[in-house]
Amino acid sequence: MRREYRIRSLATKLLVVLLLSGPFLHAQAPQKGSAAPRTADPRPAGIFDLEAARRYENLSRWKEAEQEYLQAGRVGAPYIKKEALAAIGRLSVHRPADYENFDFELGKMYEDNHHWKEAEQHYAAAAKDAPRPVRDRILLDVKRVRGHLWLEEFSEDFTRWLGYVATVLGLLFVIVVIRRIRKTRQGIKVMPFEGSTDDASKRIVFSLSSAREQLPSLLAPVLETMGPNVVDAVPLIILPGVENEFPDPAEDLEIGGVKLPLANWIQLINSPLVRVYGRWNVGQTTGMAQARIQRRRTLTTYSDSRFVRSTVDSAATDARDRQLALFGYDVLVKAIYARRYGP
């Protein structure tokens, strides 16, 4: 009995020891699947950046290689810094100059092609972030381009203002032409007289021209007795073959690059209020000078208003000249009367 009691007591003590030592053993056992402790990197600091820089240099990627060499020089060991500095100096031959950028090259191209405005814009963009020496050089290029640009802008402004002046003068000329057309449509136009000879036609025109010049002074006493409403007693009188107040334009008008068929338009609408047709038949002793006066009824149609006839000597004498002069006065006065009072 005593032996069994001892065995049981020993078993109980062993159980208590196992129960008390279980958590301690469990804590000391390594966790399954846990990472192994890291060992210190034996390579010096900056070696990775140095190797990356070498690889970039072998690939001719100069910018990335320079950046990696700079990083290696910042954090690396002394001998790594020395090698990084040497490599940066070696890479300097591959680094483009500060002014050799895309905007600078474009500026040179535009300047060579005389496109001054575009050249100035690209030079300004190239100088924006450049160092001061490079910026000073580019500013000289900008100043040179500005000289050409000022001349080009002045030429453009001068051409534009010259176009404005030409347009204004053209418009003024159109106003003058409109006034001339209005006055012509209210005037008297003598058509070329028919004559037995060329000399007879010229003498008729000469007598009409002399009468036109003398009419204002001859009609002055009569006009003084008329009412104040008579303001155009002697209208525009157009004679063939002599100088007139408003000669017909021989060429078309061009305004702002647009050509206006002015001559054709004037011929189309330039119908006088009164037209005069005439003829001088030279006989053996005497001849007959006659004229037919027509007044405009519509825009382009006319109707007969008055007739003038006069006997003229055929021989070249002073009497014939006086007869032709009286015939000229008679024709113009009756044409003026038909213009003012109608048929």
C-alpha positions in Angstrom: 0.0 0.0 0.0 2.8 2.4 0.9 4.5 1.6 -2.3 1.5 2.4 -4.4 1.0 5.6 -2.5 4.6 6.7 -3.3 4.2 5.9 -7.0 1.0 7.9 -7.1 2.5 10.8 -5.3 5.5 10.8 -7.7 3.2 10.7 -10.7 1.2 13.7 -9.3 4.4 15.7 -8.9 5.5 15.0 -12.4 2.1 16.1 -13.7 2.3 19.3 -11.8 5.8 20.0 -13.1 4.7 19.3 -16.7 1.7 21.6 -16.3 3.8 24.4 -14.9 6.6 24.1 -17.5 4.3 23.7 -20.6 3.7 27.5 -21.3 7.4 28.3 -20.7 8.5 25.7 -23.3 5.8 26.8 -25.7 7.1 30.4 -25.5 10.7 29.3 -26.1 9.8 27.2 -29.2 10.3 28.9 -32.6 7.0 29.9 -34.3 6.3 27.9 -37.4 6.5 29.9 -40.6 8.1 33.0 -39.0 10.8 34.8 -41.1 14.4 34.2 -40.3 16.2 37.2 -38.9 17.9 39.4 -41.5 21.6 39.6 -41.8 23.4 43.0 -42.3 24.2 43.9 -45.9 28.0 43.7 -46.2 28.1 46.1 -49.3 28.9 49.8 -48.7 26.3 52.5 -48.9 25.7 53.9 -52.4 26.9 50.9 -54.3 23.5 50.1 -55.6 23.1 53.7 -57.1 26.6 53.4 -58.5 25.8 50.1 -60.3 22.5 51.5 -61.6 24.4 54.6 -62.9 26.9 52.3 -64.7 24.1 50.4 -66.4 22.3 53.6 -67.5 25.7 54.8 -68.9 26.2 51.6 -70.9 22.7 52.1 -72.4 23.6 55.7 -73.4 20.9 57.1 -71.2 23.0 60.0 -70.1 20.4 61.9 -68.1 19.4 58.9 -65.9 23.0 57.9 -65.4 23.9 61.4 -64.2 21.1 61.4 -61.7 22.2 58.0 -60.3 25.8 59.1 -60.1 24.6 62.2 -58.2 22.7 60.0 -55.7 25.6 57.7 -55.3 27.8 60.7 -54.5 25.4 62.0 -51.9 25.1 58.7 -49.8 28.1 56.6 -50.8 31.4 55.9 -49.2 34.4 58.2 -50.0 35.7 56.0 -52.8 32.2 55.8 -54.3 31.9 59.6 -54.2 35.2 59.9 -55.9 34.1 57.5 -58.7 30.7 59.2 -59.0 32.4 62.6 -59.5 34.7 61.3 -62.1 31.7 59.7 -63.9 29.8 63.0 -63.8 32.7 64.8 -65.4 32.9 62.0 -68.1 29.2 62.4 -68.9 29.5 66.2 -69.4 30.6 65.6 -73.0 27.2 64.0 -73.7 25.2 66.8 -72.1 23.8 69.3 -74.7 24.4 73.0 -74.2 21.7 74.9 -72.4 20.8 77.0 -75.4 20.6 73.9 -77.7 17.0 73.1 -77.0 14.0 72.7 -79.2 12.6 76.2 -78.9 16.1 77.7 -79.7 16.4 75.6 -82.8 12.9 76.5 -84.0 13.8 80.2 -83.4 16.8 79.9 -85.6 14.8 78.1 -88.3 12.1 80.8 -88.3 14.7 83.6 -88.3 16.5 82.0 -91.3 13.1 81.9 -93.1 12.4 85.6 -92.2 9.4 84.6 -90.0 10.3 87.2 -87.4 7.3 86.9 -85.2 7.5 83.2 -84.7 11.3 83.4 -84.2 10.8 85.9 -81.4 8.2 83.7 -79.7 10.5 80.6 -79.7 13.6 82.6 -78.6 11.6 83.9 -75.6 10.5 80.4 -74.7 14.1 79.2 -74.9 15.4 81.9 -72.6 12.7 81.4 -70.0 14.5 78.8 -67.8 18.0 79.1 -69.1 21.0 80.3 -67.1 21.9 84.0 -67.1 24.8 83.8 -69.7 22.6 81.7 -72.1 19.7 84.0 -71.5 21.8 87.1 -72.3 22.8 85.5 -75.5 19.3 84.6 -76.5 18.1 88.1 -75.6 20.5 89.5 -78.2 18.9 87.2 -80.7 15.5 88.5 -79.7 16.7 92.1 -80.0 18.0 91.3 -83.5 14.7 89.7 -84.5 12.7 92.6 -83.0 14.5 95.0 -85.4 13.3 93.0 -88.4 9.8 92.6 -86.8 9.5 96.3 -86.3 10.2 97.0 -89.9 7.8 94.3 -91.0 5.0 95.6 -88.7 5.6 99.1 -89.9 5.4 98.0 -93.5 2.2 96.1 -92.8 0.7 99.1 -90.9 1.7 101.4 -93.7 0.2 99.1 -96.3 -3.0 98.8 -94.3 -3.4 102.5 -93.8 -2.6 103.1 -97.4 -5.4 100.8 -98.3 -7.7 102.7 -95.9 -6.7 106.0 -97.6 -7.3 104.4 -101.1 -10.7 103.2 -100.0 -11.7 106.6 -98.7 -10.5 108.3 -101.8 -12.3 105.7 -103.9 -15.5 106.4 -101.9 -15.1 110.1 -102.3 -14.6 109.6 -106.0 -17.8 107.5 -106.1 -19.6 110.4 -104.4 -18.3 112.8 -106.9 -19.3 110.5 -109.7 -22.8 110.1 -108.3 -23.1 113.9 -108.1 -21.8 114.2 -111.6 -24.3 111.6 -112.8 -27.1 113.5 -111.1 -26.1 116.7 -112.6 -25.7 115.1 -116.0 -29.1 113.6 -115.9 -30.5 117.1 -115.2 -28.3 118.6 -118.0 -28.3 119.1 -121.7 -26.3 116.9 -124.1 -25.6 117.9 -127.7 -25.1 115.0 -129.9 -22.5 115.1 -132.7 -24.0 117.3 -135.5 -24.1 116.0 -139.0 -22.6 118.2 -141.7 -22.0 118.1 -145.4 -18.3 118.3 -144.7 -16.0 117.8 -141.7 -15.4 121.6 -141.7 -19.1 122.2 -141.4 -19.5 119.9 -138.4 -16.5 121.6 -136.7 -17.9 125.1 -137.3 -21.3 124.1 -135.8 -19.6 122.7 -132.7 -17.5 125.9 -132.4 -20.6 128.1 -132.6 -22.3 126.0 -129.9 -19.2 126.2 -127.7 -19.0 130.0 -128.0 -22.7 130.3 -127.2 -22.2 128.1 -124.1 -19.4 130.4 -122.8 -21.4 133.6 -123.4 -24.8 132.4 -122.1 -24.2 133.3 -118.4 -23.3 136.9 -119.1 -26.1 137.2 -121.7 -28.7 135.8 -119.4 -27.6 137.7 -116.3 -30.0 140.7 -116.9 -32.9 138.3 -117.4 -32.1 136.3 -114.3 -32.1 139.4 -112.2 -35.8 139.9 -113.0 -36.7 136.3 -112.2 -37.7 134.8 -108.9 -35.2 133.5 -106.3 -36.3 129.9 -107.1 -34.4 130.0 -110.4 -31.0 128.7 -109.2 -30.0 126.6 -112.2 -30.7 128.9 -115.2 -27.7 127.7 -117.1 -27.4 123.9 -116.5 -24.7 121.5 -117.5 -24.3 121.6 -121.3 -22.2 118.8 -122.8 -20.8 119.3 -126.3 -19.2 116.7 -128.5 -15.5 117.0 -129.2 -14.8 119.8 -126.7 -13.7 119.9 -123.1 -16.6 119.5 -120.7 -17.0 119.9 -116.9 -17.4 116.2 -116.3 -15.6 114.0 -118.8 -16.7 110.5 -119.0 -14.4 108.0 -117.3 -12.4 106.0 -119.8 -11.4 103.3 -117.3 -13.1 101.3 -114.6 -12.6 102.1 -110.9 -10.8 99.7 -108.5 -11.6 99.8 -104.8 -10.0 97.4 -102.3 -9.0 95.0 -105.0 -12.6 95.0 -106.5 -12.9 96.3 -110.0 -16.1 98.3 -110.6 -17.3 98.6 -114.3 -17.8 102.3 -113.7 -17.6 103.4 -117.4 -20.3 100.9 -118.4 -22.6 101.9 -115.5 -22.3 105.6 -116.3 -23.1 105.0 -120.0 -26.1 103.0 -118.9 -27.7 105.5 -116.5 -26.1 108.7 -117.7 -29.1 109.8 -119.8 -29.4 113.7 -119.9 -32.7 115.4 -119.4 -32.5 117.0 -122.8 -30.8 115.8 -126.0 -30.1 117.8 -129.1 -29.6 116.4 -132.6 -28.7 118.6 -135.5 -27.5 118.9 -139.1 -26.1 121.6 -141.4 -26.8 121.1 -145.1 -24.4 123.4 -147.0 -26.0 124.4 -150.3 -24.5 126.3 -153.2 -25.4 129.8 -152.0 -27.2 129.2 -148.7 -27.7 126.1 -146.6 -30.1 125.0 -143.8 -28.9 124.4 -140.2 -31.5 122.6 -138.1 -31.7 121.0 -134.7 -34.2 118.7 -133.0 -34.6 119.1 -129.2 -35.8 116.1 -127.2 -36.8 115.8 -123.5 -36.6 112.6 -121.4 -40.0 111.1 -120.6 -39.0 107.9 -118.8 -35.7 106.5 -117.6 -34.3 106.1 -121.2 -37.0 107.2 -123.6 -37.3 110.7 -125.2 -39.9 112.7 -127.1 -39.5 115.7 -129.4 -39.9 119.0 -127.7 -38.8 121.8 -130.1 -37.2 122.3 -133.5 -34.8 125.0 -134.6 -34.1 126.0 -138.2 -31.9 128.7 -139.6 -30.6 129.8 -143.0 -26.9 130.0 -143.2 -24.7 131.2 -146.0 -22.5 128.7 -147.6 -19.6 131.0 -148.3 -17.0 131.6 -145.7 -17.9 135.2 -144.7 -18.4 137.2 -141.5 -22.2 137.0 -142.1 -22.0 133.2 -142.0 -20.2 133.2 -138.7 -22.8 135.6 -137.2 -25.6 133.3 -138.5 -24.0 130.2 -137.0 -23.5 132.1 -133.7 -27.2 133.1 -133.6 -28.1 129.5 -134.5 -26.0 128.3 -131.5 -27.7 130.7 -129.1 -31.1 129.8 -130.4 -30.5 126.0 -129.9 -29.1 126.3 -126.4 -31.7 128.8 -125.1 -34.6 126.6 -126.4 -32.9 123.5 -125.0 -32.7 125.3 -121.6 -36.4 126.3 -121.9 -37.4 122.7 -122.8 -35.5 121.4 -119.8 -37.2 123.8 -117.3 -40.7 123.9 -118.6 -41.0 120.7 -120.6 -42.5 120.2 -124.1 
